[in-house]
Amino acid sequence: MDQVQHSEGLCNAIMALISPELYDSGLKAIELIKQGQEIVKPHPHQQQWPSIFIASQVIVNRVTPPHRDSGGCPTHYDLIMSAGTHTKAELSVPELGVHLSIAWRCCGSVWKGVSA
């Protein structure tokens, strides 16, 4: 958990800026989970969870085919972060004709209604 504290803090701050209501909702949900509510089985690390998100996904050195995330609310955001020792990363959104080179240690958000 200590290794993700800084990146999760950055993601939390970005969400607080771009969608304060969504940030507040996430924070309230995580607080309930830490209090043992809204959770079926406690996890030993739940008190250390640093994020307003209930989950995170890591894609390492991977090319993913174009897709649309079907989970979650379509009006919410996905946060995308590029971190590590790589020297090149790209994000393509074919529906919009967008192909971006992503800088190392870059973070951004994508509205869930868009394929990435």
MOPAC internal coordinates of N, CA, C and O (Angstrom, degrees):
PM7 1SCF
backbone

  N    0.0000 0     0.00 0     0.00 0    0    0    0
  C    1.4455 1     0.00 0     0.00 0    1    0    0
  C    1.5319 1   111.47 1     0.00 0    2    1    0
  O    1.2310 1   120.78 1   144.62 1    3    2    1
  N    1.3169 1   116.11 1   -35.38 1    3    2    1
  C    1.4692 1   119.70 1   179.92 1    5    3    2
  C    1.5195 1   111.67 1   -60.16 1    6    5    3
  O    1.2310 1   119.97 1   147.63 1    7    6    5
  N    1.3322 1   117.66 1   -32.37 1    7    6    5
  C    1.4559 1   121.28 1  -176.39 1    9    7    6
  C    1.5230 1   113.39 1   -73.23 1   10    9    7
  O    1.2310 1   119.34 1   162.25 1   11   10    9
  N    1.3137 1   118.86 1   -17.75 1   11   10    9
  C    1.4605 1   120.63 1  -179.94 1   13   11   10
  C    1.5247 1   113.28 1  -105.51 1   14   13   11
  O    1.2310 1   119.91 1   178.14 1   15   14   13
  N    1.3235 1   117.77 1    -1.86 1   15   14   13
  C    1.4720 1   121.60 1  -176.36 1   17   15   14
  C    1.5339 1   112.50 1   -53.27 1   18   17   15
  O    1.2310 1   120.16 1   130.39 1   19   18   17
  N    1.3387 1   117.29 1   -49.61 1   19   18   17
  C    1.4648 1   120.12 1  -174.65 1   21   19   18
  C    1.5301 1   112.28 1   -68.32 1   22   21   19
  O    1.2310 1   120.42 1   135.52 1   23   22   21
  N    1.3430 1   116.80 1   -44.48 1   23   22   21
  C    1.4614 1   118.65 1  -179.82 1   25   23   22
  C    1.5262 1   111.15 1   -67.44 1   26   25   23
  O    1.2310 1   119.91 1   141.47 1   27   26   25
  N    1.3188 1   117.78 1   -38.53 1   27   26   25
  C    1.4714 1   120.07 1   177.74 1   29   27   26
  C    1.5305 1   110.89 1   -67.28 1   30   29   27
  O    1.2310 1   120.37 1   143.01 1   31   30   29
  N    1.3269 1   116.90 1   -36.99 1   31   30   29
  C    1.4653 1   120.16 1   176.15 1   33   31   30
  C    1.5166 1   111.35 1   -61.67 1   34   33   31
  O    1.2310 1   120.40 1   140.27 1   35   34   33
  N    1.3354 1   116.84 1   -39.73 1   35   34   33
  C    1.4664 1   121.07 1   177.51 1   37   35   34
  C    1.5231 1   110.59 1   -64.92 1   38   37   35
  O    1.2310 1   120.59 1   135.04 1   39   38   37
  N    1.3268 1   116.48 1   -44.96 1   39   38   37
  C    1.4729 1   119.99 1   178.46 1   41   39   38
  C    1.5246 1   111.22 1   -62.55 1   42   41   39
  O    1.2310 1   120.21 1   139.15 1   43   42   41
  N    1.3258 1   117.20 1   -40.85 1   43   42   41
  C    1.4677 1   120.69 1   177.31 1   45   43   42
  C    1.5264 1   110.81 1   -60.42 1   46   45   43
  O    1.2310 1   120.31 1   135.81 1   47   46   45
  N    1.3323 1   117.01 1   -44.19 1   47   46   45
  C    1.4724 1   121.26 1  -178.64 1   49   47   46
  C    1.5213 1   111.06 1   -65.27 1   50   49   47
  O    1.2310 1   120.17 1   139.41 1   51   50   49
  N    1.3219 1   117.28 1   -40.59 1   51   50   49
  C    1.4703 1   120.20 1   178.48 1   53   51   50
  C    1.5159 1   110.18 1   -64.01 1   54   53   51
  O    1.2310 1   120.14 1   136.16 1   55   54   53
  N    1.3284 1   117.34 1   -43.84 1   55   54   53
  C    1.4677 1   119.86 1   179.17 1   57   55   54
  C    1.5296 1   110.97 1   -63.88 1   58   57   55
  O    1.2310 1   120.10 1   142.00 1   59   58   57
  N    1.3180 1   117.42 1   -38.00 1   59   58   57
  C    1.4700 1   120.33 1   178.23 1   61   59   58
  C    1.5255 1   110.78 1   -62.30 1   62   61   59
  O    1.2310 1   120.37 1   146.94 1   63   62   61
  N    1.3283 1   116.90 1   -33.06 1   63   62   61
  C    1.4771 1   120.69 1   179.66 1   65   63   62
  C    1.5218 1   112.79 1   -77.80 1   66   65   63
  O    1.2310 1   120.10 1   135.62 1   67   66   65
  N    1.3436 1   117.41 1   -44.38 1   67   66   65
  C    1.4611 1   119.05 1  -173.20 1   69   67   66
  C    1.5189 1   113.39 1   -86.93 1   70   69   67
  O    1.2310 1   120.13 1   156.49 1   71   70   69
  N    1.3302 1   117.36 1   -23.51 1   71   70   69
  C    1.4586 1   120.07 1  -179.71 1   73   71   70
  C    1.5312 1   110.10 1  -152.01 1   74   73   71
  O    1.2310 1   120.53 1  -102.38 1   75   74   73
  N    1.3361 1   116.59 1    77.62 1   75   74   73
  C    1.4691 1   119.90 1  -177.01 1   77   75   74
  C    1.5283 1   114.05 1   -55.41 1   78   77   75
  O    1.2310 1   120.13 1   142.29 1   79   78   77
  N    1.3383 1   117.36 1   -37.71 1   79   78   77
  C    1.4704 1   119.56 1  -179.40 1   81   79   78
  C    1.5267 1   111.37 1   -66.91 1   82   81   79
  O    1.2310 1   120.54 1   139.34 1   83   82   81
  N    1.3294 1   116.57 1   -40.66 1   83   82   81
  C    1.4590 1   120.19 1   178.09 1   85   83   82
  C    1.5257 1   110.48 1   -67.23 1   86   85   83
  O    1.2310 1   120.17 1   141.01 1   87   86   85
  N    1.3239 1   117.28 1   -38.99 1   87   86   85
  C    1.4636 1   121.44 1   176.16 1   89   87   86
  C    1.5332 1   109.93 1   -59.85 1   90   89   87
  O    1.2310 1   120.48 1   131.42 1   91   90   89
  N    1.3375 1   116.68 1   -48.58 1   91   90   89
  C    1.4683 1   120.47 1  -179.63 1   93   91   90
  C    1.5274 1   111.68 1   -60.83 1   94   93   91
  O    1.2310 1   120.40 1   139.84 1   95   94   93
  N    1.3291 1   116.84 1   -40.16 1   95   94   93
  C    1.4656 1   120.45 1   179.07 1   97   95   94
  C    1.5229 1   110.84 1   -64.68 1   98   97   95
  O    1.2310 1   120.58 1   136.54 1   99   98   97
  N    1.3332 1   116.49 1   -43.46 1   99   98   97
  C    1.4572 1   120.37 1   178.28 1  101   99   98
  C    1.5157 1   111.99 1   -63.10 1  102  101   99
  O    1.2310 1   120.84 1   137.86 1  103  102  101
  N    1.3280 1   115.99 1   -42.14 1  103  102  101
  C    1.4613 1   121.14 1   179.75 1  105  103  102
  C    1.5282 1   110.73 1   -62.55 1  106  105  103
  O    1.2310 1   120.41 1   136.58 1  107  106  105
  N    1.3352 1   116.82 1   -43.42 1  107  106  105
  C    1.4695 1   120.49 1   178.80 1  109  107  106
  C    1.5256 1   111.48 1   -63.67 1  110  109  107
  O    1.2310 1   120.63 1   139.40 1  111  110  109
  N    1.3377 1   116.40 1   -40.60 1  111  110  109
  C    1.4639 1   120.16 1   179.54 1  113  111  110
  C    1.5258 1   110.99 1   -63.84 1  114  113  111
  O    1.2310 1   120.35 1   135.44 1  115  114  113
  N    1.3284 1   116.94 1   -44.56 1  115  114  113
  C    1.4656 1   120.49 1   179.70 1  117  115  114
  C    1.5286 1   110.54 1   -65.29 1  118  117  115
  O    1.2310 1   120.03 1   141.90 1  119  118  117
  N    1.3279 1   117.55 1   -38.10 1  119  118  117
  C    1.4719 1   120.17 1   177.60 1  121  119  118
  C    1.5292 1   110.73 1   -61.78 1  122  121  119
  O    1.2310 1   119.96 1   139.18 1  123  122  121
  N    1.3408 1   117.68 1   -40.82 1  123  122  121
  C    1.4698 1   120.86 1   177.70 1  125  123  122
  C    1.5210 1   111.06 1   -63.52 1  126  125  123
  O    1.2310 1   120.57 1   138.45 1  127  126  125
  N    1.3229 1   116.52 1   -41.55 1  127  126  125
  C    1.4643 1   120.37 1   178.77 1  129  127  126
  C    1.5292 1   110.02 1   -63.88 1  130  129  127
  O    1.2310 1   119.96 1   136.97 1  131  130  129
  N    1.3224 1   117.68 1   -43.03 1  131  130  129
  C    1.4683 1   120.78 1   179.65 1  133  131  130
  C    1.5279 1   111.65 1   -64.69 1  134  133  131
  O    1.2310 1   120.50 1   153.31 1  135  134  133
  N    1.3386 1   116.65 1   -26.69 1  135  134  133
  C    1.4632 1   120.88 1   177.49 1  137  135  134
  C    1.5284 1   111.34 1   -82.88 1  138  137  135
  O    1.2310 1   120.35 1   177.61 1  139  138  137
  N    1.3293 1   116.93 1    -2.39 1  139  138  137
  C    1.4555 1   120.98 1   179.38 1  141  139  138
  C    1.5167 1   113.58 1    89.21 1  142  141  139
  O    1.2310 1   120.15 1  -175.46 1  143  142  141
  N    1.3232 1   117.33 1     4.54 1  143  142  141
  C    1.4590 1   121.03 1   177.44 1  145  143  142
  C    1.5278 1   108.38 1   -92.39 1  146  145  143
  O    1.2310 1   120.53 1   -20.34 1  147  146  145
  N    1.3091 1   116.60 1   159.66 1  147  146  145
  C    1.4614 1   122.19 1   176.22 1  149  147  146
  C    1.5227 1   112.56 1    57.99 1  150  149  147
  O    1.2310 1   120.25 1  -151.89 1  151  150  149
  N    1.3178 1   117.13 1    28.11 1  151  150  149
  C    1.4572 1   120.58 1   178.64 1  153  151  150
  C    1.5307 1   108.07 1  -143.18 1  154  153  151
  O    1.2310 1   120.83 1   -45.86 1  155  154  153
  N    1.3175 1   116.02 1   134.14 1  155  154  153
  C    1.4638 1   120.52 1  -177.05 1  157  155  154
  C    1.5181 1   110.73 1   -79.87 1  158  157  155
  O    1.2310 1   120.42 1   134.52 1  159  158  157
  N    1.3203 1   116.80 1   -45.48 1  159  158  157
  C    1.4620 1   120.77 1  -175.93 1  161  159  158
  C    1.5295 1   109.14 1  -128.71 1  162  161  159
  O    1.2310 1   119.46 1   -62.74 1  163  162  161
  N    1.3131 1   118.63 1   117.26 1  163  162  161
  C    1.4657 1   120.58 1   179.18 1  165  163  162
  C    1.5330 1   111.48 1   -61.52 1  166  165  163
  O    1.2310 1   121.23 1   -31.65 1  167  166  165
  N    1.3083 1   115.26 1   148.35 1  167  166  165
  C    1.4630 1   121.91 1   177.23 1  169  167  166
  C    1.5223 1   108.22 1  -115.83 1  170  169  167
  O    1.2310 1   119.54 1   -38.20 1  171  170  169
  N    1.3307 1   118.48 1   141.80 1  171  170  169
  C    1.4634 1   120.11 1  -176.10 1  173  171  170
  C    1.5303 1   114.51 1   -61.55 1  174  173  171
  O    1.2310 1   119.99 1   159.55 1  175  174  173
  N    1.3246 1   117.62 1   -20.45 1  175  174  173
  C    1.4646 1   120.09 1  -177.93 1  177  175  174
  C    1.5304 1   113.62 1  -102.37 1  178  177  175
  O    1.2310 1   119.64 1  -175.21 1  179  178  177
  N    1.3157 1   118.30 1     4.79 1  179  178  177
  C    1.4647 1   118.72 1  -173.84 1  181  179  178
  C    1.5284 1   113.25 1   -62.92 1  182  181  179
  O    1.2310 1   119.22 1   150.54 1  183  182  181
  N    1.3212 1   119.08 1   -29.46 1  183  182  181
  C    1.4682 1   120.86 1   178.57 1  185  183  182
  C    1.5227 1   111.99 1   -71.81 1  186  185  183
  O    1.2310 1   120.11 1   158.02 1  187  186  185
  N    1.3262 1   117.40 1   -21.98 1  187  186  185
  C    1.4585 1   121.49 1  -178.26 1  189  187  186
  C    1.5249 1   112.67 1   -92.64 1  190  189  187
  O    1.2310 1   119.73 1   174.29 1  191  190  189
  N    1.3197 1   118.11 1    -5.71 1  191  190  189
  C    1.4688 1   121.68 1  -175.21 1  193  191  190
  C    1.5229 1   109.87 1   -59.42 1  194  193  191
  O    1.2310 1   119.41 1   -59.69 1  195  194  193
  N    1.3532 1   118.73 1   120.31 1  195  194  193
  C    1.4605 1   121.67 1  -172.72 1  197  195  194
  C    1.5265 1   115.38 1   -93.35 1  198  197  195
  O    1.2310 1   119.78 1   177.99 1  199  198  197
  N    1.3049 1   118.02 1    -2.01 1  199  198  197
  C    1.4628 1   120.81 1  -168.95 1  201  199  198
  C    1.5228 1   112.70 1  -107.90 1  202  201  199
  O    1.2310 1   121.23 1   -23.23 1  203  202  201
  N    1.3350 1   115.26 1   156.77 1  203  202  201
  C    1.4647 1   120.10 1   171.08 1  205  203  202
  C    1.5172 1   110.39 1   -83.66 1  206  205  203
  O    1.2310 1   120.59 1   170.58 1  207  206  205
  N    1.3297 1   116.48 1    -9.42 1  207  206  205
  C    1.4584 1   121.98 1   178.65 1  209  207  206
  C    1.5253 1   108.79 1   -91.38 1  210  209  207
  O    1.2310 1   120.30 1   -32.77 1  211  210  209
  N    1.3189 1   117.02 1   147.23 1  211  210  209
  C    1.4570 1   119.37 1  -179.78 1  213  211  210
  C    1.5218 1   111.85 1   -84.34 1  214  213  211
  O    1.2310 1   120.32 1   170.57 1  215  214  213
  N    1.3326 1   116.99 1    -9.43 1  215  214  213
  C    1.4562 1   120.36 1   179.96 1  217  215  214
  C    1.5246 1   108.95 1  -155.45 1  218  217  215
  O    1.2310 1   121.35 1   -19.71 1  219  218  217
  N    1.3185 1   115.02 1   160.29 1  219  218  217
  C    1.4554 1   120.36 1   171.56 1  221  219  218
  C    1.5173 1   107.64 1  -142.57 1  222  221  219
  O    1.2310 1   121.14 1   -25.82 1  223  222  221
  N    1.3078 1   115.42 1   154.18 1  223  222  221
  C    1.4507 1   121.12 1  -178.28 1  225  223  222
  C    1.5166 1   107.85 1  -123.63 1  226  225  223
  O    1.2310 1   120.92 1   -42.69 1  227  226  225
  N    1.3102 1   115.85 1   137.31 1  227  226  225
  C    1.4512 1   121.26 1   179.84 1  229  227  226
  C    1.5194 1   108.24 1  -116.55 1  230  229  227
  O    1.2310 1   121.00 1   -53.37 1  231  230  229
  N    1.3274 1   115.69 1   126.63 1  231  230  229
  C    1.4563 1   121.58 1   174.91 1  233  231  230
  C    1.5212 1   105.97 1  -114.26 1  234  233  231
  O    1.2310 1   120.49 1   -60.35 1  235  234  233
  N    1.3079 1   116.67 1   119.65 1  235  234  233
  C    1.4543 1   121.36 1  -174.69 1  237  235  234
  C    1.5272 1   109.64 1  -113.71 1  238  237  235
  O    1.2310 1   121.38 1   -55.80 1  239  238  237
  N    1.3392 1   114.96 1   124.20 1  239  238  237
  C    1.4654 1   120.60 1   175.83 1  241  239  238
  C    1.5280 1   111.51 1    45.32 1  242  241  239
  O    1.2310 1   120.86 1  -124.38 1  243  242  241
  N    1.3031 1   115.97 1    55.62 1  243  242  241
  C    1.4490 1   118.99 1  -171.51 1  245  243  242
  C    1.5130 1   111.63 1  -137.25 1  246  245  243
  O    1.2310 1   121.18 1   -36.84 1  247  246  245
  N    1.3071 1   115.34 1   143.16 1  247  246  245
  C    1.4545 1   122.12 1   170.55 1  249  247  246
  C    1.5223 1   105.93 1  -104.26 1  250  249  247
  O    1.2310 1   120.49 1   -55.87 1  251  250  249
  N    1.3037 1   116.66 1   124.13 1  251  250  249
  C    1.4585 1   119.72 1   179.27 1  253  251  250
  C    1.5207 1   108.88 1  -108.29 1  254  253  251
  O    1.2310 1   119.92 1   -39.96 1  255  254  253
  N    1.3221 1   117.76 1   140.04 1  255  254  253
  C    1.4637 1   119.41 1   177.77 1  257  255  254
  C    1.5255 1   110.09 1   -68.09 1  258  257  255
  O    1.2310 1   120.30 1   -24.42 1  259  258  257
  N    1.3377 1   117.03 1   155.58 1  259  258  257
  C    1.4677 1   118.67 1   176.63 1  261  259  258
  C    1.5254 1   109.85 1   -53.94 1  262  261  259
  O    1.2310 1   120.55 1   -42.74 1  263  262  261
  N    1.3072 1   116.55 1   137.26 1  263  262  261
  C    1.4574 1   120.84 1  -178.11 1  265  263  262
  C    1.5214 1   110.16 1  -156.63 1  266  265  263
  O    1.2310 1   121.11 1   -14.47 1  267  266  265
  N    1.3031 1   115.48 1   165.53 1  267  266  265
  C    1.4633 1   122.38 1   173.64 1  269  267  266
  C    1.5156 1   106.65 1  -119.83 1  270  269  267
  O    1.2310 1   120.87 1   -56.71 1  271  270  269
  N    1.3207 1   115.94 1   123.29 1  271  270  269
  C    1.4590 1   119.76 1   177.32 1  273  271  270
  C    1.5166 1   108.60 1   -67.71 1  274  273  271
  O    1.2310 1   120.71 1   -57.47 1  275  274  273
  N    1.3239 1   116.24 1   122.53 1  275  274  273
  C    1.4647 1   119.42 1  -176.47 1  277  275  274
  C    1.5254 1   112.50 1   -90.92 1  278  277  275
  O    1.2310 1   119.75 1   165.47 1  279  278  277
  N    1.3310 1   118.08 1   -14.53 1  279  278  277
  C    1.4597 1   120.99 1  -178.37 1  281  279  278
  C    1.5173 1   111.55 1   -85.73 1  282  281  279
  O    1.2310 1   121.24 1   -19.04 1  283  282  281
  N    1.2938 1   115.24 1   160.96 1  283  282  281
  C    1.4590 1   119.76 1   176.14 1  285  283  282
  C    1.5184 1   113.43 1    80.28 1  286  285  283
  O    1.2310 1   121.96 1    -0.15 1  287  286  285
  N    1.2813 1   113.85 1   179.85 1  287  286  285
  C    1.4640 1   121.52 1  -177.95 1  289  287  286
  C    1.5323 1   110.03 1   -87.53 1  290  289  287
  O    1.2310 1   119.50 1   -48.76 1  291  290  289
  N    1.3347 1   118.55 1   131.24 1  291  290  289
  C    1.4660 1   120.04 1  -176.97 1  293  291  290
  C    1.5252 1   114.12 1   -64.49 1  294  293  291
  O    1.2310 1   119.22 1   163.57 1  295  294  293
  N    1.3158 1   119.10 1   -16.43 1  295  294  293
  C    1.4662 1   119.59 1   179.08 1  297  295  294
  C    1.5213 1   112.37 1   -92.60 1  298  297  295
  O    1.2310 1   119.94 1  -177.97 1  299  298  297
  N    1.3291 1   117.71 1     2.03 1  299  298  297
  C    1.4598 1   121.20 1   178.81 1  301  299  298
  C    1.5199 1   110.79 1   -92.35 1  302  301  299
  O    1.2310 1   120.41 1     0.21 1  303  302  301
  N    1.3062 1   116.82 1  -179.79 1  303  302  301
  C    1.4514 1   122.81 1  -175.11 1  305  303  302
  C    1.5203 1   111.50 1  -116.65 1  306  305  303
  O    1.2310 1   121.22 1   -26.70 1  307  306  305
  N    1.3289 1   115.27 1   153.30 1  307  306  305
  C    1.4513 1   122.49 1   163.94 1  309  307  306
  C    1.5135 1   105.87 1  -106.30 1  310  309  307
  O    1.2310 1   120.00 1   -43.00 1  311  310  309
  N    1.3077 1   117.61 1   137.00 1  311  310  309
  C    1.4574 1   121.10 1   173.63 1  313  311  310
  C    1.5160 1   107.36 1   -99.60 1  314  313  311
  O    1.2310 1   120.94 1   -45.39 1  315  314  313
  N    1.3133 1   115.81 1   134.61 1  315  314  313
  C    1.4525 1   121.99 1  -179.44 1  317  315  314
  C    1.5162 1   107.81 1  -118.09 1  318  317  315
  O    1.2310 1   121.27 1   -51.72 1  319  318  317
  N    1.3233 1   115.17 1   128.28 1  319  318  317
  C    1.4631 1   119.50 1  -179.33 1  321  319  318
  C    1.5188 1   109.06 1  -127.36 1  322  321  319
  O    1.2310 1   121.08 1   -43.51 1  323  322  321
  N    1.3099 1   115.53 1   136.49 1  323  322  321
  C    1.4543 1   121.90 1   174.47 1  325  323  322
  C    1.5220 1   107.07 1  -108.81 1  326  325  323
  O    1.2310 1   120.50 1   -60.86 1  327  326  325
  N    1.3204 1   116.64 1   119.14 1  327  326  325
  C    1.4645 1   120.74 1  -178.81 1  329  327  326
  C    1.5104 1   109.16 1  -147.48 1  330  329  327
  O    1.2310 1   120.66 1   -23.84 1  331  330  329
  N    1.3029 1   116.35 1   156.16 1  331  330  329
  C    1.4565 1   120.56 1   177.92 1  333  331  330
  C    1.5096 1   111.61 1   126.14 1  334  333  331
  O    1.2310 1   120.84 1    24.85 1  335  334  333
  N    1.3136 1   115.99 1  -155.15 1  335  334  333
  C    1.4614 1   120.90 1  -175.33 1  337  335  334
  C    1.5204 1   112.91 1  -105.00 1  338  337  335
  O    1.2310 1   119.89 1  -174.85 1  339  338  337
  N    1.3246 1   117.81 1     5.15 1  339  338  337
  C    1.4656 1   120.80 1  -178.10 1  341  339  338
  C    1.5316 1   111.65 1   -67.92 1  342  341  339
  O    1.2310 1   121.27 1   -17.56 1  343  342  341
  N    1.3216 1   115.18 1   162.44 1  343  342  341
  C    1.4722 1   119.95 1   178.75 1  345  343  342
  C    1.5168 1   111.92 1  -115.44 1  346  345  343
  O    1.2310 1   119.67 1   174.47 1  347  346  345
  N    1.3172 1   118.24 1    -5.53 1  347  346  345
  C    1.4611 1   120.82 1  -178.17 1  349  347  346
  C    1.5225 1   110.37 1  -147.73 1  350  349  347
  O    1.2310 1   120.52 1   -46.20 1  351  350  349
  N    1.2972 1   116.61 1   133.80 1  351  350  349
  C    1.4608 1   122.26 1   173.60 1  353  351  350
  C    1.5215 1   107.67 1  -148.82 1  354  353  351
  O    1.2310 1   120.74 1   -31.85 1  355  354  353
  N    1.3091 1   116.20 1   148.15 1  355  354  353
  C    1.4594 1   120.87 1  -179.65 1  357  355  354
  C    1.5197 1   109.96 1  -134.72 1  358  357  355
  O    1.2310 1   121.41 1   -31.91 1  359  358  357
  N    1.3295 1   114.91 1   148.09 1  359  358  357
  C    1.4574 1   122.20 1   173.50 1  361  359  358
  C    1.5142 1   107.04 1  -127.19 1  362  361  359
  O    1.2310 1   120.67 1   -55.74 1  363  362  361
  N    1.3259 1   116.33 1   124.26 1  363  362  361
  C    1.4578 1   121.11 1   178.93 1  365  363  362
  C    1.5189 1   109.73 1  -117.74 1  366  365  363
  O    1.2310 1   121.00 1   -43.62 1  367  366  365
  N    1.3274 1   115.69 1   136.38 1  367  366  365
  C    1.4652 1   122.23 1   174.31 1  369  367  366
  C    1.5286 1   105.47 1  -125.01 1  370  369  367
  O    1.2310 1   120.49 1   -92.80 1  371  370  369
  N    1.3499 1   116.66 1    87.20 1  371  370  369
  C    1.4621 1   120.78 1  -173.86 1  373  371  370
  C    1.5230 1   114.69 1   -56.07 1  374  373  371
  O    1.2310 1   119.71 1   143.56 1  375  374  373
  N    1.3422 1   118.16 1   -36.44 1  375  374  373
  C    1.4759 1   120.53 1  -179.85 1  377  375  374
  C    1.5200 1   112.24 1   -57.67 1  378  377  375
  O    1.2310 1   121.33 1   148.40 1  379  378  377
  N    1.3307 1   115.06 1   -31.60 1  379  378  377
  C    1.4611 1   120.36 1  -178.20 1  381  379  378
  C    1.5211 1   112.53 1  -101.36 1  382  381  379
  O    1.2310 1   120.38 1   177.30 1  383  382  381
  N    1.3269 1   116.87 1    -2.70 1  383  382  381
  C    1.4559 1   120.33 1  -176.66 1  385  383  382
  C    1.5265 1   112.09 1    66.98 1  386  385  383
  O    1.2310 1   120.27 1  -148.93 1  387  386  385
  N    1.3231 1   117.09 1    31.07 1  387  386  385
  C    1.4656 1   121.99 1  -176.38 1  389  387  386
  C    1.5261 1   109.72 1  -105.88 1  390  389  387
  O    1.2310 1   121.21 1   -49.49 1  391  390  389
  N    1.3249 1   115.28 1   130.51 1  391  390  389
  C    1.4676 1   122.53 1   174.91 1  393  391  390
  C    1.5148 1   106.39 1  -135.23 1  394  393  391
  O    1.2310 1   120.57 1   -68.35 1  395  394  393
  N    1.3322 1   116.51 1   111.65 1  395  394  393
  C    1.4524 1   121.41 1  -174.69 1  397  395  394
  C    1.5197 1   111.76 1  -113.59 1  398  397  395
  O    1.2310 1   120.89 1   -41.69 1  399  398  397
  N    1.3201 1   115.90 1   138.31 1  399  398  397
  C    1.4527 1   120.68 1   166.95 1  401  399  398
  C    1.5128 1   105.76 1   -85.99 1  402  401  399
  O    1.2310 1   120.36 1   -49.67 1  403  402  401
  N    1.3193 1   116.91 1   130.33 1  403  402  401
  C    1.4590 1   120.83 1  -175.59 1  405  403  402
  C    1.5185 1   108.97 1  -106.50 1  406  405  403
  O    1.2310 1   121.26 1   -51.31 1  407  406  405
  N    1.3127 1   115.19 1   128.69 1  407  406  405
  C    1.4624 1   120.73 1   179.27 1  409  407  406
  C    1.5196 1   110.70 1   -71.67 1  410  409  407
  O    1.2310 1   120.90 1   -26.91 1  411  410  409
  N    1.3115 1   115.89 1   153.09 1  411  410  409
  C    1.4527 1   122.38 1   175.35 1  413  411  410
  C    1.5170 1   108.76 1   -60.20 1  414  413  411
  O    1.2310 1   120.34 1   -41.54 1  415  414  413
  N    1.2943 1   116.96 1   138.46 1  415  414  413
  C    1.4729 1   124.74 1  -177.17 1  417  415  414
  C    1.5267 1   112.08 1    58.59 1  418  417  415
  O    1.2310 1   121.19 1  -134.41 1  419  418  417
  N    1.2852 1   115.33 1    45.59 1  419  418  417
  C    1.4611 1   122.23 1   178.77 1  421  419  418
  C    1.5204 1   107.51 1  -105.71 1  422  421  419
  O    1.2310 1   120.82 1   -29.50 1  423  422  421
  N    1.3123 1   116.04 1   150.50 1  423  422  421
  C    1.4529 1   120.03 1   178.49 1  425  423  422
  C    1.5173 1   108.29 1  -140.55 1  426  425  423
  O    1.2310 1   120.08 1   -38.22 1  427  426  425
  N    1.3165 1   117.46 1   141.78 1  427  426  425
  C    1.4481 1   121.03 1   178.65 1  429  427  426
  C    1.5070 1   110.11 1  -155.14 1  430  429  427
  O    1.2310 1   120.86 1    -0.71 1  431  430  429
  N    1.3100 1   115.96 1   179.29 1  431  430  429
  C    1.4586 1   119.56 1   179.60 1  433  431  430
  C    1.5113 1   109.90 1  -127.92 1  434  433  431
  O    1.2310 1   121.20 1   -28.44 1  435  434  433
  N    1.3228 1   115.31 1   151.56 1  435  434  433
  C    1.4478 1   122.23 1   177.02 1  437  435  434
  C    1.5229 1   107.19 1  -129.42 1  438  437  435
  O    1.2310 1   121.31 1   -51.78 1  439  438  437
  N    1.3163 1   115.09 1   128.22 1  439  438  437
  C    1.4664 1   119.96 1   176.48 1  441  439  438
  C    1.5203 1   107.62 1   -64.80 1  442  441  439
  O    1.2310 1   119.75 1   -45.86 1  443  442  441
  N    1.3368 1   118.09 1   134.14 1  443  442  441
  C    1.4594 1   122.88 1  -173.71 1  445  443  442
  C    1.5263 1   113.76 1   -60.59 1  446  445  443
  O    1.2310 1   119.71 1   160.98 1  447  446  445
  N    1.3243 1   118.15 1   -19.02 1  447  446  445
  C    1.4485 1   120.45 1  -178.90 1  449  447  446
  C    1.5231 1   113.41 1   -75.27 1  450  449  447
  O    1.2310 1   119.38 1  -179.88 1  451  450  449
  N    1.3321 1   118.79 1     0.12 1  451  450  449
  C    1.4537 1   122.65 1  -176.24 1  453  451  450
  C    1.5251 1   109.58 1  -113.98 1  454  453  451
  O    1.2310 1   119.99 1   -40.44 1  455  454  453
  N    1.3184 1   117.62 1   139.56 1  455  454  453
  C    1.4715 1   120.79 1   173.60 1  457  455  454
  C    1.5100 1   109.27 1   -73.13 1  458  457  455
  O    1.2310 1   120.15 1   -32.17 1  459  458  457
  N    1.3171 1   117.33 1   147.83 1  459  458  457
  C    1.4727 1   120.88 1   175.42 1  461  459  458
  C    1.5081 1   108.99 1  -142.73 1  462  461  459
  O    1.2310 1   120.10 1   180.00 1  463  462  461

